[in-house]
Structure formats: C-alpha cells, structure tokens
Amino acid sequence: MLSGLSEILSVLALVGFSVVALWLLARPTARMAVLMPAPRLLTLAATATALWCAALAMFGAGSSQAFVVQTLRDLAMLGWLSATFWTAVAPMSRPLRLILRMLMTIAVLALVLGAAAHWRAGAEAEAWMAPTLIFAAMVVATGGLVIVDSGVRHASAGLRMPVMAVAGGFAMLWAYELNAQLIGALTGKRAQALIELLPAVVLLTLPTYVVAAMDIGRERMRLSRTAAVRTLILVGGAAYLIVIGLTGAIARWVGGDYAVLAQAASLVVALGAGGLLIVSARLRAWLSVMISKHFFEHRYDYRTEWMRFTATLGQGAKGDGDADDRNLHGRVAKAMAELTGSPAALLMLPGAGGSFRVAEQWQWPVDVEGEDMALSVRSAFMLQETRHIVDLDARRRGLSGDVPDGDDLALPDWLLSDPRAWVVVPILHFQRMIAVVVLHRPPVSRALDWEDLDVLRIAGQQAASYLAESQSQEALSEARRFDEFNRRFAFIMHDIKNLASQIGLLARNAERHADNPAFRADMVETLKISAGRLSDLLVRLAPRARGTAAEAARVLIEPILNDVAAEARARRALFVGCQAGLAAWGDAASVRQIVQHLVANAIDASASDTPVQVVAVSEHGRVRIDVIDQGSGMTRAFIRDELFKPFVSTKDGGFGLGAFEALNIAQAMGGAIDVESEPGKGSSFTLWLPLADARDDGGNANLMMKVASQ
C-alpha cells in the first residue's frame, strides 16, 4: 500500500515539475533576470528534479537507478546555489569553493560510475553499486546543507524571500534524505517508510519554484513573536527527539548494556538544563536576549524615531520659540518618554551637594516638587559607575534586570514604591552622569528587552550632549561673574579671615590664661600651625606657573584628622574616630583644607559646651568622613538653594565662599559633599572621597577604633 502511494506521488511530482520547468522556460528572460540572479539554472534544477521523479516512478524510491539520476538533480541544485548567492563582486570564500568543487566531483563520479555499472550489468549492479551511491548521496546532502547555510547568511539582505525559500526547499530535501539514510546506516535496517514518502517531500518543494518566479515577496516576511517562539520550541523538541533516537540507535549498534546508560545520561542532561532554566534568572534572561536578538525583527523604526527624537531636542514640538521650546530640560524628558511610548517623564539634575533632585517634569500626573523626591549621593555614585539602565519592575521583583548581581544602587523608597515609575535612565556625558530620567509606565506595560536598552543608551548619549552644551553655557556665564572678582584671591582671603579669627581668639584667651604653662604650650603650637598655614597661603597666592600642581596619591586619613583636631584644640575639643589604615585617593592638602573648613563651620554653628565629632570609615568602595555638630542646624531650602552657592553667607562679614570652595575641591578629586540637617538639631556634613585601595575595605565594623578625644 505504501509503495503504491509512493508511486502515485512520484507521478504527481513528475507532472508538477515538468509543468513548472516548461513554465519557467517560457517566462521572459529579462523579467526573470530582475527577479533572481540565475533564472535558467532554476529551470535546469526543475528539469533535473522532474527526471529524478520519473526514475522514482519507474524504479521506485531508494533504487540504485534513482540514485544515479539523483546526481543530476544535485548538480543542478548546487549550480543554482553557487550562482544565486555569490557574485563576482561578493565571491565565494576559498574553503567553501573547495567544498563545492568536491561535492560536484563526487556527484559526477557517482553519475558516471552508476550509469556505466547499470549499462553493463543491468539490475545485477544494484546489489554492489547501491552502497557506493548511498554514501555519495549522503556526502553531497551534508555538503549541500553547508552550502545553503553559508549562502543564506551571505546574501540574505539582498535577495527576495521567495528566492531564499527555494534554497530552504533544497535544504529540507537534503536533510530528509540524509536523515533517512543515516537511520538506515545506524540501525542496519533500511528506513523503508521514510524512503517511500520521499516523493511527498519533493512535492512540498514545488510551490517554491513557482513563487520565486513571480513578482511577489519583495518585502521580507515577518512572523509574530508567538509563532516564532512556538516554531523554535517545536524545532528544539524535534532536535531533542532526534538526538535521543540516535543515542539509542548507537547504543544498540555498539551492543552491551549501554541503552540504560544512554537513557540515564539523557535524563540527567534534560533535568539539569531544565533546572538551570528554572533556578537561574540570569540564564533565562540571557537565553531570552539571545533569542530576541538573533531571531526577531527590530522593535523600532530607527529612522523615524531618531528624526523625531532629534527634532524634539533641537526645537521642541512647536518650533515657534515659546516657553516649551526654550525649556531644554522639558524637551529632554519629553523626547526620552516619546521614544519608548511613555506618557510622562521626570528629569533629575544634580544639586549642590551631589544628590539628584527633580528639576523638570513632562506630563507627570502629580506634583513632583516634594522635598523627598531625590536620589542620594550614594545612589548617584552607583548609577554613574555602573552606567546601567534600571528596570524598576525587575528591582521590585527582586531581580537584577540590566544590573549585575550584587550591585546595590540604593534606590530611594519613593521611586520603588511608586508603581508608575518604570525605568531609570542615567544620562552620561564622557562617563559623568549629568542627569537622570525617570520614565512613566506605558499604557501597555512590558518588560525591557535588549533593543529597549540599546535605544535608551544611545538616546541618553545624544541628550547628554545637549545638556552638556547647556551646562557649558551656564559655566561661561558664571565665569564672567568671577572676572570681576579674583576667585583665587577671594578664597585665600577667606582662609586668612579664619586664621585672623583664630589668632584673635588666642589673643583674648592669653589675657586670662597667660600664666598657665599648659596654655602657653598650646598657644605656641597654635601659632606655629597658623604661621605654617599663612606660608601655605602665600605659596597659593603665587602665580600658578611658579607653583607645583597637586597630584593625586594615596592619602592616609587618620593623620589629617589628628592635625585638624590639634589645630582646633584652642577653640574646641573634638572627638575623632577613624577606621584603621583608612586611605583616600586624592591630594592631602586639599583633603586637609576641606576638613578644616567643615570643622570650623561646625564649631561656629554650635555652642561652646557641645561636642563636635569627626568620624571616618570606608563605605561602598569610598571614604566617608562625617563632621557632626549639635548646633542650630539649617533648613532644607537653605541647603538646596543657598548653602553651596558663591557669595552667599549667613555670617557677618563672611565672603560666602567656604562651602563653595570645599565642594569644588571635593568634586575635583572625584568626591562629593552631602549634608543632613534640621533646624535646632544640628548638622552632619559628609565628605565622600575615592578609596585608595578597595582591598583595605573589608567591610568589618570591628576595624573602627577610637583615636582620641582631643
């Protein structure tokens, strides 16, 4: 019954390919040349396939006569592949050309030897000629699959999809034949059922010839993601079943009790792979990215999106010069939101202390002027160093998202608790974070994929260039103000004023305690320190060309804190605590200057009977120096708007440059200054500096030791 069905299918295939060959031959040559590179070779392949189908009908599938005629079909198919996918401009590589020549040589030899054997011996030649012809067919089928794969990858961008479908038909036919013959070779029994169904597989390839010769399919086919994923799952399942079948066949062929071992090994591999996929979120994410990146079309129309993005950044939506067009920060938030389909966005800019606060919003549905809507200095440092786009949904679920495991970004609670916040995008300019964009969740929520991350990174770099240019203009405007007042001289005058106040205090105390030997010793030590500082100020006042430039180096923190405490002893006893061996990467004089200023401000702001503490530890790969007082404190508005601005001071006769200078020096060394204060409860100034050697930071709180209460 199966043989009769095979004969009927062979006749149908013969008729079908004969009609297709005649139709292709009758098509205008000029028209066919537009549709494909080698139309006549396709006609030749259809004709050779028709002859092979005639041999199948006459002699039966799997006969040696059919294998002899099959060599003609293989030669025509290989010739069409080489002429279609490779041209004189983009020729075939030398190794692939050698493979093609070898395959054609094998096919020609099989044709000549097989024809000669059957011509001389007739049907008797089949017994001793069939194994040779089968082996030659398997080699040609294997090489043909290699040619198809290389050709499609080489020229898929420049050919119509129907043309590549013909190559897919060739690959399907060769793969089916190879599978049938391989099963027979491994099991020792001919896979007769598969061989009898070979004409049915040939019929499935017939429509590809017709579609390739028609003027359709100029646009690439696009499968839905669901269909593509299901196809991949089916292909993977089929591959797994084939591997299991081959493993069992090999075990039976080898003999012995290897079948149980093969089954156990297959089960262990399957369970291990499935367990890894279930347990490892990183592996699942990696597999998802790989599949999306190599099997699916792009999510974005890059040309359209990029033109709209740059237009929004450049002049806004209206382009008439109104307030919306002049607000660059609002345009950046809008452009980033429209790129991902988000209905709203927040733009956060760095504050004076290093933390990031909401500076602009685009269609965010609530008031965003709250004091608590900020990113801390620590979170800003981590975002800048990791440079990762944060998927907030993944963080809420306890997954890493785009952030490697172990990176604690210290995201604020208000951001994680707001379900509308979807993505946090750091805006980086030359590895420096100049802004942060928070995107609102789109109407149809979805998880970020590799393409979203790539687009957001590139868009962030483009937006960063606009923001950096705007900041440069603001910096130039500020520089013009400093042209009227010599900044360097003003800073030195500020330090001189502090020294004068200290010496004046010393003079007043001398009137009361001049007879005390301990006081006289302290007075002499203080005068020596003040004289040394005055000498240093004179050096700083000299022209820069005559001075030496400060270079970053490993700076021990404990000696600096002890020196500052000794200098301030005349005014106030300090509590100093420092982690053993703590070292920062920076300039020792600059670190000393910052700590001196913070300590002096803490003493000025607190009563004489209240302590001032200076504590230094390592935290999250950075040096943290806290100067804590119990003075009058400051409001949040003053910290945000006035504390670190130049020429703003709350002291009588103050220059308003101390905090501004300290912050500039800290930032020049890659650090920052953070402030926490409440009116009536005191203040805490935190100086962050790069850690000189991260290996020194073992994260052990026991390393903290009390140095002195001076």
C-alpha positions in Angstrom: 0.0 0.0 0.0 2.8 2.4 0.9 4.7 1.5 -2.3 1.6 2.2 -4.3 1.2 5.6 -2.7 4.8 6.4 -3.3 4.4 5.6 -7.0 1.3 7.8 -7.3 3.2 10.7 -5.5 6.1 10.2 -7.8 3.9 10.5 -10.9 2.3 13.7 -9.5 5.8 15.1 -8.7 6.9 14.3 -12.3 3.9 16.0 -13.8 4.2 19.0 -11.5 7.9 19.6 -12.0 7.6 19.1 -15.8 4.9 21.7 -16.0 6.9 24.1 -13.8 10.0 23.5 -15.9 8.1 24.3 -19.1 6.5 27.4 -17.5 9.9 28.7 -16.3 11.4 28.1 -19.8 8.5 30.2 -21.3 8.9 33.1 -18.9 10.7 36.2 -20.4 14.4 36.1 -19.7 14.6 39.8 -19.0 11.8 39.6 -16.5 13.3 36.6 -14.7 16.7 38.2 -14.5 15.1 41.0 -12.5 13.6 38.6 -10.0 16.7 36.4 -9.4 20.4 36.1 -10.4 20.3 32.7 -12.2 16.8 32.0 -13.6 18.0 29.5 -16.3 19.7 27.4 -13.6 16.5 27.3 -11.7 14.8 25.9 -14.8 17.5 23.4 -15.1 17.0 22.3 -11.5 13.3 21.9 -12.1 14.0 19.8 -15.2 16.5 17.6 -13.4 14.1 17.1 -10.5 11.4 16.0 -13.0 13.8 13.4 -14.4 14.6 12.2 -10.9 10.8 11.9 -10.2 10.5 9.8 -13.4 13.2 7.5 -12.1 11.3 7.2 -8.8 8.1 6.3 -10.6 9.8 3.7 -12.8 12.3 2.1 -10.4 11.0 3.0 -7.0 12.3 5.2 -4.3 15.6 4.0 -2.9 16.6 2.1 -6.0 20.2 2.5 -7.3 18.8 3.8 -10.7 17.0 6.6 -8.8 20.3 7.4 -7.0 22.1 7.7 -10.4 19.6 10.2 -11.7 19.6 12.0 -8.3 23.2 13.0 -9.0 21.9 15.1 -12.0 19.4 16.8 -9.6 22.1 17.5 -7.0 24.5 19.0 -9.7 21.7 21.4 -10.9 20.8 22.4 -7.3 24.5 23.1 -6.4 25.0 25.1 -9.6 21.9 27.3 -8.8 23.0 27.9 -5.2 26.5 29.0 -6.2 25.2 31.3 -9.0 22.5 32.8 -6.8 24.1 33.6 -3.5 27.6 34.5 -4.7 28.6 37.0 -7.4 31.8 38.4 -8.9 31.5 41.4 -6.5 31.0 39.2 -3.5 32.7 35.9 -4.4 32.6 32.6 -2.5 35.3 32.1 0.0 38.1 29.7 -0.9 37.3 27.0 1.6 33.7 27.0 0.5 34.7 26.9 -3.1 36.8 23.8 -2.4 33.8 22.1 -0.7 31.6 22.9 -3.7 34.1 21.5 -6.2 34.4 18.4 -4.1 30.7 17.9 -4.0 30.3 18.3 -7.7 33.2 15.9 -8.4 31.6 13.3 -6.1 28.3 13.7 -7.9 29.8 13.5 -11.4 31.8 10.3 -10.4 28.6 8.7 -8.9 26.7 9.6 -12.1 29.4 8.1 -14.4 30.1 5.0 -12.4 26.5 4.3 -11.7 25.4 4.8 -15.3 28.3 2.6 -16.5 27.6 -0.2 -14.0 23.9 -0.3 -14.9 24.7 -0.1 -18.6 27.0 -3.2 -18.4 25.3 -5.3 -15.6 21.7 -4.1 -15.6 19.8 -4.9 -12.5 22.6 -7.1 -11.1 24.7 -4.0 -10.5 22.3 -2.7 -7.8 23.5 -5.1 -5.2 27.1 -4.0 -5.2 26.6 -0.4 -6.5 23.8 0.8 -4.1 26.1 1.2 -1.0 28.5 3.4 -3.0 25.7 5.6 -4.4 24.1 5.9 -1.0 27.3 7.0 0.6 27.9 9.6 -2.2 24.3 10.9 -1.8 24.9 11.3 2.0 28.1 13.2 1.4 26.5 15.5 -1.2 23.5 16.1 1.1 25.7 17.0 4.0 27.8 19.4 1.9 24.7 20.8 0.3 23.3 21.8 3.7 26.6 23.6 4.4 26.3 25.5 1.1 22.7 26.5 1.8 23.5 27.8 5.3 26.5 29.8 4.1 24.7 31.2 1.1 21.6 32.4 3.0 23.8 34.1 5.7 26.0 35.6 2.9 23.3 37.2 0.8 20.0 37.2 2.8 19.9 41.0 2.9 20.0 41.4 -0.9 17.6 38.7 -2.1 13.8 38.3 -2.1 12.3 35.9 0.5 10.8 33.6 -2.2 14.3 33.0 -3.7 15.6 32.0 -0.3 12.6 29.8 0.1 13.9 27.7 -2.9 17.2 27.2 -1.0 15.1 26.3 2.0 13.3 23.6 -0.1 16.7 22.3 -1.2 17.8 22.1 2.4 14.6 20.3 3.5 15.0 17.7 0.8 18.7 17.1 1.5 18.0 16.9 5.3 15.2 14.4 4.8 17.3 12.2 2.6 20.3 12.4 4.9 18.1 11.5 7.9 16.5 8.5 6.2 19.9 7.1 5.0 21.6 7.9 8.4 18.9 6.0 10.3 19.5 3.0 8.0 23.2 3.2 8.4 23.0 3.3 12.2 20.3 0.7 12.7 21.4 -1.7 10.0 17.9 -1.8 8.6 16.6 0.3 5.7 14.2 3.1 6.7 11.7 2.0 4.0 8.8 4.0 5.2 10.8 7.3 5.1 12.2 6.4 1.7 8.7 5.6 0.3 7.5 9.0 1.5 10.3 10.9 -0.3 8.1 11.9 -3.3 5.7 13.7 -0.8 8.6 15.8 0.4 9.6 16.6 -3.2 6.0 17.8 -3.8 6.3 20.2 -0.8 9.2 22.0 -2.5 7.3 22.5 -5.8 5.5 25.8 -4.8 8.8 27.5 -4.0 9.8 27.3 -7.7 6.5 29.0 -8.7 6.6 31.7 -6.1 10.3 32.5 -6.8 9.4 33.2 -10.5 6.6 35.5 -9.6 6.8 39.2 -8.8 5.9 38.9 -5.2 7.7 38.8 -1.9 9.8 41.9 -2.3 9.1 42.7 1.4 10.7 40.4 4.0 8.3 38.0 5.8 7.7 38.8 9.4 6.5 36.2 11.8 4.8 37.2 15.0 6.7 36.6 18.2 4.3 33.9 19.3 4.6 31.9 16.1 8.4 32.3 16.1 8.7 31.1 19.7 6.4 28.2 19.1 8.4 27.2 16.0 11.6 27.4 17.9 10.2 25.2 20.7 9.0 22.6 18.1 12.4 22.6 16.4 14.1 22.2 19.7 11.8 19.4 20.7 12.3 17.7 17.4 16.1 18.1 17.7 15.9 16.6 21.2 13.9 13.6 19.9 16.4 13.0 17.1 19.3 13.1 19.5 17.5 10.6 21.8 16.8 8.3 18.8 20.3 8.5 17.5 21.7 7.8 21.0 19.5 4.7 21.4 20.5 3.5 17.9 24.2 3.9 18.6 23.8 2.1 21.9 22.1 -0.8 20.2 24.7 -0.8 17.5 27.6 -0.9 19.9 26.0 -3.6 22.0 26.1 -4.3 25.6 24.1 -2.7 28.4 24.6 0.9 27.2 20.9 1.6 26.5 20.1 2.2 30.2 23.3 4.4 30.5 22.2 6.4 27.5 18.7 6.9 28.9 20.1 7.9 32.3 22.5 10.4 30.7 19.8 11.9 28.6 17.5 12.3 31.6 20.3 13.9 33.7 21.1 16.4 30.9 17.4 17.2 30.4 16.7 17.7 34.1 19.9 19.7 34.6 19.2 22.0 31.7 15.6 22.5 32.8 16.7 23.0 36.4 19.2 25.7 35.4 16.5 27.5 33.4 14.1 27.4 36.3 16.5 28.4 39.1 18.8 30.8 37.3 17.1 34.1 36.4 20.3 35.3 34.7 20.3 32.2 32.4 16.7 32.8 31.5 17.4 36.4 30.8 20.4 35.6 28.7 18.5 33.0 26.7 15.7 35.4 26.1 18.0 38.1 24.9 19.9 35.7 22.6 16.6 34.5 21.0 15.3 38.0 20.6 18.5 39.4 19.2 19.1 36.7 16.6 15.6 35.5 15.6 13.2 38.5 15.8 12.9 41.7 13.8 13.6 45.1 15.4 11.0 46.7 17.6 11.7 50.3 16.5 11.7 52.1 13.2 15.0 53.7 13.9 15.0 56.3 11.1 11.6 57.7 12.1 12.2 57.6 15.8 15.7 59.2 15.6 14.4 62.0 13.4 11.6 62.7 15.9 13.9 62.5 18.8 16.5 64.9 17.4 13.7 67.3 16.3 12.3 67.4 19.8 15.7 68.0 21.4 16.6 70.7 18.8 13.5 72.9 18.8 10.6 71.2 20.6 7.3 70.2 19.2 6.1 73.6 18.1 9.3 75.2 16.9 7.9 78.8 17.5 10.2 79.8 20.2 7.7 79.7 23.1 8.4 78.6 26.7 8.2 74.9 25.9 10.8 75.3 23.1 13.2 77.3 25.3 13.0 74.7 28.2 15.7 72.2 27.2 15.1 70.1 30.3 11.5 69.6 29.5 12.4 68.7 25.9 14.8 66.1 27.1 12.2 64.5 29.3 9.6 64.6 26.5 12.0 63.1 23.9 13.0 60.2 26.1 9.4 59.5 27.0 8.1 59.5 23.4 10.9 57.2 22.3 9.5 54.3 24.5 5.8 55.2 24.4 5.8 56.5 28.0 3.1 59.1 28.7 5.3 61.1 31.1 8.8 61.6 32.5 10.8 63.2 35.2 14.2 64.8 34.7 16.5 65.0 37.7 19.6 67.2 37.8 22.5 67.2 40.3 22.1 69.5 43.3 24.8 71.4 45.0 25.6 68.6 47.4 25.9 65.9 44.8 22.4 64.4 45.1 19.9 64.5 42.2 16.6 66.2 42.5 13.6 66.6 40.2 14.3 69.7 38.1 11.7 69.2 35.3 8.7 67.0 34.6 6.7 66.3 31.4 3.1 65.4 31.9 3.8 63.6 35.2 0.3 63.3 36.8 1.1 64.6 40.3 3.0 67.4 41.9 6.7 66.5 41.8 8.1 69.3 43.9 8.3 67.3 47.1 11.5 67.6 49.2 11.9 63.8 49.4 11.9 63.1 45.7 15.7 62.9 45.2 18.5 60.4 44.6 21.1 60.3 47.3 24.8 60.8 46.7 25.4 57.1 47.1 22.8 56.2 44.6 24.1 58.8 42.1 27.6 57.4 42.5 26.4 53.8 41.8 24.4 54.8 38.8 27.4 56.7 37.4 29.8 53.9 38.0 27.7 51.0 36.7 26.1 53.1 33.9 23.1 50.7 33.9 19.6 51.4 32.9 17.4 50.3 35.8 14.2 48.3 35.1 12.3 49.2 38.3 9.8 46.3 37.8 12.7 43.8 37.9 14.1 45.5 41.0 10.7 45.3 42.7 10.5 41.6 41.9 14.0 41.1 43.4 15.6 40.5 40.1 18.7 42.4 38.8 17.3 43.4 35.4 20.1 45.2 33.5 22.1 45.5 36.7 24.7 42.7 37.6 24.0 40.7 40.7 25.5 42.3 43.8 25.2 45.9 42.7 23.2 47.8 45.3 22.0 51.0 43.7 20.4 52.3 46.9 17.4 53.5 45.0 15.1 55.6 47.2 11.9 54.3 48.6 9.7 56.8 46.9 10.9 55.6 43.5 10.4 51.9 44.2 7.0 52.4 45.9 5.5 54.4 43.0 4.1 51.8 40.5 4.0 54.4 37.8 7.8 54.7 37.7 9.0 52.3 35.1 12.6 52.9 34.0 15.6 54.9 35.4 17.9 56.1 32.6 21.2 57.8 33.6 22.3 60.5 31.2 26.1 60.2 30.8 28.5 62.5 29.2 32.1 61.2 29.0 31.4 58.8 31.9 30.0 61.6 34.0 26.3 61.5 34.9 24.8 64.9 34.3 21.1 64.0 34.6 18.7 61.1 35.4 15.4 60.5 33.5 12.6 58.5 35.2 10.1 57.2 32.6 6.4 56.7 33.4 5.0 53.2 32.8 3.5 52.9 29.2 -0.2 52.2 28.8 0.6 48.6 27.9 3.2 47.5 30.3 6.0 45.3 29.1 9.4 44.2 30.2 12.5 45.8 28.8 14.5 43.9 26.2 17.9 44.3 24.6 16.6 46.7 22.0 15.0 49.0 24.5 18.2 49.2 26.5 20.3 49.9 23.3 17.9 52.6 22.2 17.8 54.2 25.6 21.6 54.2 25.9 22.1 55.8 22.5 19.3 58.4 23.1 20.8 59.2 26.5 24.2 59.9 24.9 22.5 62.3 22.4 20.5 64.0 25.1 23.7 64.3 27.2 25.4 66.3 24.5 22.6 68.9 24.5 22.6 69.1 28.3 26.4 69.4 28.5 26.3 72.2 25.9 23.7 74.0 28.0 25.8 73.5 31.2 28.8 74.8 29.4 27.0 78.0 28.5 25.9 78.4 32.2 29.5 77.8 33.3 30.7 80.5 30.9 28.2 82.9 32.3 29.4 82.2 35.8 33.0 82.7 34.7 32.2 86.2 33.6 31.0 87.0 37.1 34.3 85.8 38.5 36.1 88.0 36.1 35.0 90.9 38.3 36.3 89.3 41.4 39.5 87.4 41.6 38.4 84.0 42.7 41.8 82.8 43.9 42.4 85.9 46.0 38.9 85.7 47.4 39.4 82.1 48.5 42.7 83.0 50.2 41.1 86.0 51.9 38.5 83.6 53.2 41.2 81.4 54.8 43.1 84.5 56.1 39.9 85.7 57.8 39.6 82.3 59.5 43.2 82.5 60.7 42.7 86.0 61.9 39.7 84.9 63.9 41.7 82.1 65.4 44.6 84.3 66.3 42.3 86.9 67.8 40.6 84.3 70.0 44.1 83.1 71.1 45.0 86.7 72.0 41.9 87.1 74.1 42.4 83.9 75.9 46.1 84.9 76.6 44.9 87.8 78.7 43.2 85.4 81.1 45.5 82.3 80.9 48.9 83.7 80.2 50.3 82.3 83.5 49.2 78.8 82.7 52.2 76.8 81.3 49.9 74.3 79.5 48.1 77.2 77.8 51.4 78.8 76.8 52.5 75.5 75.2 49.2 75.2 73.3 49.5 78.8 72.3 53.0 78.3 70.8 51.8 75.2 69.0 48.8 77.0 67.6 50.9 79.9 66.4 53.3 77.5 64.7 50.4 75.9 62.9 48.9 79.3 61.9 52.3 80.5 60.6 52.6 77.4 58.5 49.1 77.9 57.1 50.0 81.5 56.3 53.1 80.3 54.5 51.0 77.9 52.5 48.5 80.6 51.6 51.4 82.8 50.3 52.5 79.9 48.1 49.0 79.5 46.8 48.9 83.3 46.1 52.0 83.0 43.9 51.4 82.7 40.1 50.4 79.1 39.0 53.4 78.9 36.7 55.7 79.1 39.7 53.8 76.6 41.9 53.7 72.9 41.7 50.5 71.2 40.5 48.8 68.9 43.0 48.9 65.2 42.0 46.5 62.5 43.3 48.1 60.0 45.6 47.4 57.7 48.5 46.4 59.8 51.5 46.1 58.5 55.0 43.1 60.0 56.7 43.9 59.5 60.4 47.0 61.8 60.5 45.0 64.6 58.8 42.2 64.3 61.3 44.7 64.4 64.2 46.3 67.5 62.8 43.0 69.3 62.3 42.0 68.3 65.9 45.3 69.7 67.3 44.8 72.9 65.4 41.3 73.3 66.7 42.2 72.5 70.3 42.3 76.2 71.2 38.7 76.6 70.2 37.1 73.2 70.9 37.9 69.7 71.9 37.0 67.3 69.1 36.0 63.6 69.2 37.9 61.9 66.3 37.3 58.4 65.2 38.9 56.8 62.2 39.0 53.3 60.7 42.5 51.8 61.0 44.6 52.2 57.9 41.9 54.2 56.0 43.3 55.9 52.9 41.8 58.0 50.2 42.9 58.7 46.7 43.5 62.5 46.3 45.6 65.4 47.4 46.5 65.6 51.1 46.5 69.4 51.3 43.1 69.5 49.6 41.6 66.9 51.9 43.0 68.8 54.9 41.5 72.1 53.6 38.1 70.6 53.3 38.1 69.0 56.7 39.4 72.2 58.3 36.6 74.2 56.7 33.9 71.7 57.8 35.3 71.6 61.4 35.5 75.4 61.6 31.9 75.7 60.4 30.7 73.1 62.9 32.5 74.9 65.8 31.0 78.2 64.7 27.5 76.7 64.5 27.4 75.0 67.9 27.6 76.2 71.5 30.9 76.0 73.4 29.7 73.2 75.6 28.5 70.9 72.9 30.8 68.3 71.2 31.9 68.2 67.6 32.6 64.8 66.2 34.7 63.7 63.2 34.3 60.1 62.1 35.9 58.4 59.1 35.1 55.0 57.7 35.1 53.2 54.3 31.7 52.5 52.8 30.7 51.0 49.4 34.2 51.5 47.9 34.6 55.1 49.1 35.9 57.0 52.0 33.3 58.7 54.2 34.2 61.5 56.6 31.4 62.8 58.8 31.6 66.1 60.7 28.8 66.2 63.2 27.7 69.1 65.4 24.7 69.8 67.6 24.3 73.4 66.6 21.4 75.5 65.2 21.0 73.4 62.0 19.7 74.5 58.6 16.5 74.2 56.6 16.3 72.0 53.6 15.5 75.0 51.4 18.7 76.7 52.5 20.8 73.6 51.9 19.3 73.1 48.4 19.3 76.7 47.2 22.0 78.7 49.1 24.5 76.7 51.1 26.9 75.9 48.2 26.4 79.0 46.1 29.2 81.5 46.0 28.9 84.9 47.6 26.1 83.8 49.9 26.8 83.8 53.7 24.9 83.9 56.9 27.9 85.2 58.9 28.6 88.9 59.4 31.4 89.9 57.2 31.6 86.4 55.6 32.6 86.0 51.9 30.2 83.1 51.3 33.0 81.1 49.6 34.0 78.4 52.1 31.3 75.8 51.3 31.5 76.6 47.6 35.3 76.1 47.6 35.1 72.9 49.7 32.6 71.4 47.3 34.6 72.3 44.2 37.8 70.8 45.7 35.9 67.6 46.6 34.4 67.3 43.1 37.9 67.9 41.6 39.1 64.8 43.4 36.1 62.7 42.3 34.2 63.1 45.5 31.2 65.0 46.9 29.8 66.6 50.0 26.4 65.5 51.4 24.5 67.4 54.1 21.8 66.3 56.5 20.5 69.0 58.9 17.3 70.1 60.7 16.8 73.4 62.5 17.6 73.1 66.2 19.0 69.6 65.9 22.4 70.2 64.4 24.1 69.3 61.1 26.1 66.4 59.6 28.4 67.2 56.7 29.6 64.0 54.9 32.7 64.2 52.7 32.9 61.3 50.1 36.3 60.6 48.5 37.6 57.7 46.3 39.0 54.8 48.3 42.7 54.4 47.6 42.7 50.6 47.8 39.4 48.8 47.9 41.1 45.7 49.3 41.7 47.6 52.5 37.9 47.8 53.0 36.9 44.5 54.4 33.5 45.9 55.5 34.3 44.9 59.1 32.9 47.3 61.7 35.4 46.0 64.3 38.1 47.8 62.5 36.7 51.1 63.8 38.7 52.4 66.7 38.6 55.4 69.0 41.6 57.6 68.3 41.3 60.4 70.9 39.1 62.9 72.5 41.2 66.0 71.9 
